[in-house]
Amino acid sequence: MHRAIRDFLLEEFLGAEGDIEIADDRDLFETEILDSMGIMLLIGFVEDEWEVEIEPEDVTIPNFKTVAAIVALIESKMAG
């Protein structure tokens, strides 16, 4: 799951493949990898890839701040 999210971020937002590593705790907003428009693309990817539904109340900066936070959100959706 971590790898798939990192690969998506690299390809969609940095135009890179495997050359750069995004740490699980790296702030995706502070480093300008992700912005509000990017969240919408990422949500579509997450919903398709893991067959979960991200509700409007889930769309918060803390839930998308890091790869680890995104994985935690997906796992909570899959469990619930």
C-alpha positions, 0 to 999 in steps of 0.5 A: 500500500505504501509503495503504491501511494508513493509511486502514484505521487511520484508519477502524477505530481513529480513526473519521476519514477523510482528516482526519488524516495518519499518517506512515510512521514514526509509532509506532502503539503510542506514539500509541495508534493500535494495540494488541494487539487492533488488531493482530488486526484489522489482520492480517485486513485485510492477509491479505485485501487482499494475499493473504499469510499472517502467521505467529504468529512475524511478530506482533511489535511491531517488525513493526507499530510503524509503517506503514513496518514493516507495508509491509516485512512485507507486501513480504517476505511477497509476495517470499518 
